[in-house]
Amino acid sequence: VVGSGNPADFIPILQFLPSKTMKSFVSINNRFIAFVQKIVTEHYATFDKDKIRDITDSLIDHCEDRKLDENSNVQMSDEKIVGIVNDLFGAGFD
């Protein structure tokens, strides 16, 4: 569904027309985002600053450091972490 090419990729107005492929695509995306959110939530629950296990822990550590730094101009929210992990999964599969 994702790699087959969808006319809505080129003509955005088509995304609002009834389409079985588009419904499948949206469903897959929603399930995948829920999956990544679950992974990030589990990482937050088991996070140990002294034992960084993967990129998700590294991002959480980065966020925790930024929260402690009063002069930090860049804030990274939990939603951004989910988005970055989602992008990394997508790039890895692509």
HELIX and SHEET records of a PDB file:
HELIX    1   1 PRO A    7  PHE A   10  1                                   4    
HELIX    2   2 PRO A   12  PHE A   16  5                                   5    
HELIX    3   3 LYS A   20  ALA A   45  1                                  26    
HELIX    4   4 ILE A   55  LEU A   68  1                                  14    
HELIX    5   5 ASP A   78  PHE A   93  1                                  16    
END                                                                             
